[in-house]
Amino acid sequence: KLEKMNKMQMLNSTSQRFASNKALGLTPKALTPRSSLPGASRTRREVSVRAGEGRQPWDFGRFVSTVAFFNEGNLQKSLQSAVDNLAKAIRGGSQEQTVKELPLERSTQAMDPLNPVIPVPVDGIIMVTGATGGVGKRVVAKMLQAGKHVRALVRDSQKAQELLSSLPAGPGGKLELVVADITQRRTLLPEYFRGVRAVVSCTAVKVQPKEGDDAQRSKYMQGIKFFDPEIVGDTPETVELLGMRNLLEAVENSLGPTQGIPILKGDGSVASWGSLDDVVMGGVSSSSISSVPGAGENGQPAMVFRGNVSTDNSGGFASVRSRNIEPAVDVGAFEGLELRVKGNGLRYKLVLRPEEKWDGVGYTHSFDTNDRGEWESIRIPFSDFIPVFRAQSIKNGPPLNTSHISSLQLMLSKFEYDGALNPAFRAGQFELPISYITTYRSSAPRPPCFVHVSSAGVTRPSRPGINVDMEPPAVKLNAALGGILDYKLAGEDAVRASSVPTAVVRPCALTEEPRGMPLEFGQGDIIKGKVGREDIAELCCALLSEPSASNCTFEVKSTVPFSQPWQVDASNPPAVQDWGAEIRGASLVPGVTGKTINGVYSGMEPESKFLEAEPAKA
């Protein structure tokens, strides 16, 4: 029934266009069977339309098939959405916004030396997970103070609003809440991560005293050496490992994988494409796109866009377009698109659509190909795409929304823009082999865009010859706390294996002392001591602008002894730290983890050195 309704809806939507063609002398003539259109999902019957003098017959059936191909399922989606909303209402679920903005106090005071602003040169949204925890809420506060757009991912909305809604924000500061649980992948909705360009992960399994704690978790904030601890709620494996994998999977594309995001591959494994030719305006051009073995470089497969473009019936374009990509692709972390094509001397158009409408505005750029039949790479910055509707540019239109790309289109057209003609157009047969279309970014060193707060000591429970009685309490209690450090280490491994630049921070025992303690950085998981949550929050913010920390794992502690309280004189506060100098001065080495590999402690060496030495055992 849905399919029949969909067909009727589609046919009704063509009536106005059919009426205009009738006015031009085009009338239905016959119904004859034909093979299916390339890319169409079922056979069709073509309506052959009689043409007026000097015109070619119009294939009305192909027009209908084209409309159906790119609009298939729209009615079903509408009905499914209605059913989902009804089910939510029956369950008593909320239908409020999934991303909720909180009102904030605007900061108008001069800089407070006890609470300095840490510059964070990140364009876009910064997500903070574990935003109601001891470090997380401080990271949110520092980001807002710097005027950043922060999206806090929390499990308890009420608690988050109580803790975060009164935070002061600098100019441009904005705070949004999304309610989700990283241990439940289905709660991490795509829209939560759209536009996110950096993440500070402060999520951790919940530990509390067996005898309980107050609402402010006062005992916990002192450190577990002062109480008998237990895990509350989800297990370390669920939070530290599985939750981390879920979060990385949900956010990696938004952050900009180093290898780019493939939009089209030579083997045809990305997206579903179909023809969208000038038949939609009464023309007779035709085209297709398909994966052809051996058509690419070095005998590899390539997608071949081919067809016949005709200027008859006032037409003159052939194109192929992807069906709407679900969910839409967020490419905002990149500079543009790169195409690898085998040139034929013609000028083509690449069209990006930031909305699901099949006949809406397309952001378009024309590109020329070489006439030597050689393979070439063509890079098109997103800033070069202009808003166009039916070959007419939209003056003063909004820029392309790169966080929501719904479909792509390749076109060969005699029309350029605003009545101009394509200077490198040729009617007739054409063929454009395409090896790939992918995103690209500059080759400049990238700072970490995913900062994860872990813990010192994570490698020590399995280290040969270590005396756990001389280690911090978490090392001694690792087994009793469900392997908490083992799973923190496994979660770190998931972060290090991701496709984006990362930094893993391993603070020693966290305290509630004021900011400004002198710090010591280390690698190899050796150092012991304490460090304030305020300082760790500032460090996390600073890491987002420091390329020297990319793909590094390191420990940090204060040089102030554990037994000595750190106090600050408000009239003579500690100097504002130069975090960039501190981080660069640590001479951090990527790949150093301090893990034990094949029974050998890796120490200050990158773990890859040990894996390469004994690949079979590894």
N, C-alpha and C positions, 0 to 999 in steps of 0.2 A: 504493500500500500504506500509506504514511504517513497519507494522508487517511482511509482506512478505519479504521486503528487509532485515529486521533484521534477519529472519530465513536463508535467502540465505547467508548473510554475515557470520553467525555462522557456517553453514554447510561447506562453503568454508574454514573456519579457521581450520576445523578438518581434512582436506585432508592429510596433512603431517603425522599426528599421525596415520591415517587409513592406509596410505601407509606403515609405519613402522610395523604395526601389520600384514599386508598382507605378509610382508617378513618373519614373524614368522610362517606363515601357517594359519593365521586367515582369512577366506573369508566369505562374506555374504551368508546366507543360506535361511532365510525365514523372512517374515514379519507377526507377530502375535500380536493381540490386548492384551494389559495388562492394569492393573489399573495404575493410576498416581503415580509417585514417591512421598514419603512423603515430604510435603512442596512445591511441584510443583503446579502451578496455574491452570493447565488444563490436561485433559487426553492426553495420548500419544500412539503411536504405537511403539513397541519395535522391533529393528532389532536383531534377534538371529544370532550369528556368529559362524561358525563351527571352532572347535579348532583342533590344531595339536595333535599328540599322547601325552598323559599324561597331557593334559591341559583341563580346564573347558571351556564351551562355554562362549564367551564374550558378554555382553549385550550392544551392540553398541547404541541401542535406549536410554538406561539410561544414557550413556555417553553424547549423544546429549542433553537430557533433563537437565542434570547437567550444561552443558555449557550455555544453554539457560536461566536457572534460575538465574545464577549469572551475566549474561550479558544482561538481558532483559532491553531494554530502552536506551542502549548506543547510538544507531543510532538516536533515537528521540532526545536525549539530544544534540547531535552534531548539528542536524538541528535546534533545538530550539535556541541554542547559535548563530547560523548564522543569524536566523531571528531577534533575539534581537539586534545583532550588526547592522544589516541593518536598523532596526527601529531607533536605536540611531543615525545612520548617517543621516537618513531622517530628524529627529528632530533637527539635528545640535548639538547633544550632544557630549561631549568629550569622547574619548576612552583612555584617559591617565590612568596611574596607579591610583587605588583606594586608595592606601597607598603611599604617596609621601614623600621621604626623603628630608630634607632641608640641604643645605650646612651650616656649622657652623664655627665660628672662634675658633681655638684651644687656650685655655688659657695656657700660659707658665709663668705667673707671680706668685710670692709668694702670700700667703694668704693675702687678704685685710682685715684688722680688721674692716673696715666699712661694709664689705660684706663677712662674714665668710662662710665657707663650712659647710653644715649640713649633717652629714652622713645619708644615706638612705639604710639600708641593705635589699633591695628588689631585688631578682633575677628575671629577666624578664622585661616585658614592664610595665611602669607606664603611665596610661592614665590620661590626664587632660582635663576636660570639662570646657567650658567657658574660654578657654585658652587665649583669647584676652582681657579679662576683667581686672579690677584693681588688684585683687588678683590672678587670674588665670595666667596672664603673669609672675607674680613674682614667682609663684610656678614652672612654666616651667623653669625659669632662675635658680632657686635654684637646681632643679633636674639635669639640665645639668651641672651646676657647680660641682655637686657631681659625675659626670661621669655616669649618668643613661641614659637608653634608654627610651625616652619620646615619647608618641604618643598623639598629641594634636587634640582633636575633636572640629572642628570649623564649623561655617556656612559660613563665608566669607574667602575664600582661599587667596585672594589678600591682605586683611587686615592682616591676620595672617602672611603671608610672610613678609610684611613690618615691622611688630612688632617683629617677633621672629627670622628671619633669621640671624640677626647680633649678636645674643647672643653668648657669649663665653662658651665653653664647656670644662670640665675637661677630662682627659684620659677616653676613652670609651663612652663619651657622644654622644648621637645620638637623633635627633629630626625628627619625622615623622608627617605629617599632614593627617588627614582624614576629608573630608567634609561631614557633615551630620547635621541633625536637630533632636534633641531628641524629639521634639513634633511630628515628623513623623516617626513612628515605622519602616516603610518600608525602610527608609534611613539608618538604623542602621544594616549594613550588617555583617554577621558572621565573615568575614575575618578581620573586623576592630578590633575585640576583641580577636582574636586568639593570645595567648601568653601574654595577659594582666594579670598581677598578683596584681595590685593595681590600685585604682582610687582615684583621688582627684577631687571632684565635686564642681566646682565654678560657675556653670550655675545659672543665676537668671533672672527674668523678667526685661526688660529694663525700667528704670525710667529716665525722663529728664525734664528740665524746660519747662514750657508751651511756654515761649518765645524763646525756642531753645537753642542750645549750640554749641561750636566749635568742630572741629574734634577730639580734645584731651579730650572732655567732661570735661573741666576745672571746670564748675560750679557744675556738678554732683560730682566731686571728692572732693568738699568742704563739701558735705553732704546736705541732702534735707532741713535742717533747714534754709538754705540760699536762697531757691528759692521755687516757687510755682510749685509742681511736677505734672506729668501726666504719665500714662502708654503708652508706644509706642510699637506697634507691637502686639505680642501674649499676651493673657490675663494671669493673674497670675495662674488661674486654668490650662491653657494649659501648661505653662512652669514649674511651681513649683510642680504640682501634676502629671498630665498626662505625662509630659516629664520625671519626675523622675521615674515613674513606667516603662516607656519604656526603660530607661537606665538600670535599675536594671534587668529587664527581659533579656536584651541583654547580660549583662556582668556577671551575677551571676555564671554560670557554669565555666567560665574561672578563676574566683577568688577562686573557691573551696568551695562549700557549706559545712557547718559543717557536715551534714548528709551524704555526699558523693554523687556521681552520679551513679545511678543504670545502669548497663550494661545489666543485664539479671535478670528477676524476675520469681518467681515460677509460676505466672499466665500467663506468656508468653506475657505480655503487652509491653515489650521493644524489639524493632528490629524484623526483619523477618529472620528466620533461614531456611536453607535447607541442604541437604546431599551433602557431597563432599568426595566420597570414592575412593578406588583404581581402580574403574572402569575407571577413567581417564587415567590409564596406563595399561589397559587390565585386571585388577584384577576383583574379584567377591565378595568382601566384600560389606556389605550393612549396613546402619544405618539410624536413624531418631531421631528427638528431638521433644517433644511435652509436653504441660502442662497436668499433670495428677492430678485430684482432690484426696486429701488424701495421696499423695505420699510424702509429706513433713513432717516436724516436727509438732507434735501436731495436726495432721489432716489437715494441710494446703496444698495447692497445691504445686507441684514442677515441674520443667522442668526435664524430664527424657531423657537422652542421652542413647540410647540402639541400639543394632544391633548384627550382626554376622561378626566377622573379620576372614578372611581366607587368608592363605599364598599361595593358588593356583595361577597359572599363574604369579608367581614372585611378587604377590601383598603382602598385609599385613598391610593395614591401613584402618580404618573407621573414618570419621570425620563429624562434622556439622559446618557450618559457617554462620555467619550473612551476609545478603546482605549489600552492602555499606550503611553506615549510612550517612544521608544527613540532615544538614551539618555534616561534620566530628566532632568528639567529642574532645574537648580540656581538657585533664586530667593532664596537667602540674602542676597544683597547688597541686597535691597529690603525695604520695610516691609510691603507687602501687595499685594492685588489690587484693581484698579479695574474696575468693570463699567459699561458705558453701555447702559441699557435703557429701553424705553418701558413705563412702569408701567401696571398694571391693578388696583391695590389689593390684590393678594394677597401673602402671605408665602412666599418660596421658601427653599430651602437650597442652599448651595454647599458641595460636599464635595471635599476634597483627599486623595489617597491617596499615602503615602510608600513603599508597597510594591506589588509586582506582583500579589499575590493579588486575585482579583476579588471575593471575599467576605470581605475583611479589615476592619480598623479604618479608618474614614474620619474625617478631621478636618473638622468641620462648623461652619458658621455660618449662622444664619437672617437673612434680610434682607427688609425690607418695601419695597414699591414704591408710588408715588403712585397715587391713584385718579382722576387727571385725564387719563390717557392721554398724559402728557407725557414727553419724554425726560429722563433724569436720570443723573447719575454717582454711583455708590455705591462708596465705598472701604471695604475690610475689612482691617484689620491682621492679619498672620499670627498675632499673639499672641491674637487673638479666636477662633481656631479651636480647638474642643475635640474630644478623641478620643471617637468614638461607634461603637458596634457594634449594628446593627439597632435604632436609635432609643433605645438605652440608653447613657447617658454613662458613660465609664470614669473612676471617681474616682481621683485622684492618678496619672493616666496621664502618660506622658512628653510633652514639648512636641513640636509638629510639627517634623519634620526637613525644613527648607526647602531643604536641599541635594540632595534626592532626591524630586521630585514625579513620580509615575508616571502619574497620571490625574486627571481632574476630572469632577465630576458635578453637574448641575443638577436640582433636584427640587421638585415641588409635592406636599405631603403633608399629610394631616389630622393626622398624628402629629408632635408636637414632640419632646420628650425625656422619658424616664423616666415614661411614662404620660400626660404632659400632652398637650393637643390644641392644634393650630395655631389661634390666635385670629383669623387672617385667611385662613381656608381657605374655599373654595367648590367644591362638587362640580359637575361638568359640563364644558362646553367651556372651554378657556383658550388664550391666545396671548401669548407674551412675545417681542417682537423684541429682538435683542441686536446692537448695533453692534460691540462688541468686549469682550474681557476681556484685560487686560494688567497687568503689574506696575507698581508706582509706588514712589517714594521721596520723602523730604522735599525741599523746595525750598532747603534750606540749602546754602551753597557747599561743594563737595566738594574735598578735597585730592586730589592725584594718587594713583591706585591702580596705575598702571603707570609705573615709573621706569626709564628706559633710559640706560645709560652708553654714550655714543658717543665722539667725539673732536673736539677743536678742530682747525680747519683743513679740515673736510670740504667747505666751499664754495669754498675758495681755488683749487683747480686750474682751475676754469672761470671765475674772476673776471677781467674785462678789466683789462689794464694791470698785473697783479700780477707782481712779480719773484720767481720761485720760488727763486732762489738766496739770497734773504733770508728764506726761510721755513723752518720746521722740516723735518727730513729726510723725514717722511712725505709732505709736499706735493711735494717734488722727486722722490720715488720712487713717486708714485702710479701712474703708468703701468707701471713695472717690477714693481710688486706687484699687478698684475692689476686696477687701478682700485679699490684698497682704499677710498680716501676717497669715490669716486663712489658705491660701493655702500653705504658707511656712511650717506651722505646719503640714498640711496634708502630704506634701512631706516628712517631717521628719518622720512621722509615717510609711510611705512606706519604708524608709531606715531602721528604727528600726525593721520592720517586715521581713526584708530580711533574707536569710539563710547564710549570711557571717558575720564575725566580722566587726562592723562599729564604727565610732565615728562621732558625730554631734557637730560641733563647732558653737557657737552663738556669734559672735563678737558684741560688742556694736558699736557705731557710728564709721565708718571707716574713717581714715584720710590719708593724703599723707606724714605724718611726718616720719623722719628717723627711722630706727630700733633701738632697745635697750631700749625702755621705760620699766620701771618696771611694771610687770603685776599682775593682781589679777584674780583668777579663782573663779567661783561660780556655783551653781546649784539651780534649782527652779525658774529660770528666774526672778531674783530680781534686780541684779546690773545694774547700769547705768554709762555711761561715754563714753570714746573714746578709740580707739586703732588703731595703724598704720597698714596699709596693709602689710608692710614689715614684721612686727612681726607675723601677721596671716599666711603669706606664709611660714615662717620658722616653725611655730607651726604645720602646716599641714604636712610638710615633716617629722618632728620629730615624729608625731603620728604614722606613719607607722612602727615604731620600738618599740612601747611602749605597751606591753600587758595590763598594768593597766588601759589603756583608752578604752579597748574593750567594745563595747556596752554601752558606756557612752555618755550622752548629757550634755553639759556644756556651760556656758557663760564665756567670757573673756573680760577684759578691762584693761586700764592702770591706775595706781594710780596717774598719772599726771592729774591735774584738766583740764576740757575742756577749760577753759579760758586761760590756760597757755600753750603757744607754746613749743614744745619739740625741742630743738636744740642740735646739736652734734658738739663738737670741734674735728676736724679731727686729731689734734695732741694728743688728749687724748680721744679716742673713748670709748664708753661703753664696758664693758667686754662681751665676748661671753657667751651667756646664756647656762646653762646646762639644756637643755629642758627635758631630762629624769628626773632629780631631780625636776624640776618645776612641771611636770605632776604628778609624784608620790606623791609629797608633797601636791597636791591638794586633795588627798584622794577621788577621784571621785567614785561615787556609780552607778553601772549599773541600768538602769530602771527609774532613776529620770528624770522627764520631766517638772515639774511645771505646768502640765495641770490641768484644772478644770474637775473633774469626778463626775458625779451625783450631780452637784451643789456644790461640795466641792473642794477647792483648795488643791492640793496634796502636795504642798510645797517641802520639801527636802526628802520626802518619795518616794520609787519606786511606780509607778502608779499601779503595779500589786496588791499591798496591798489594794487599793480601789476597784479594779475590783473584787477581791475575796470576799470582804465584801458584795457587793451587785451585784451578778452575773446577776440576773434577770434584774435589771435596766440597768446594763452595756450593 
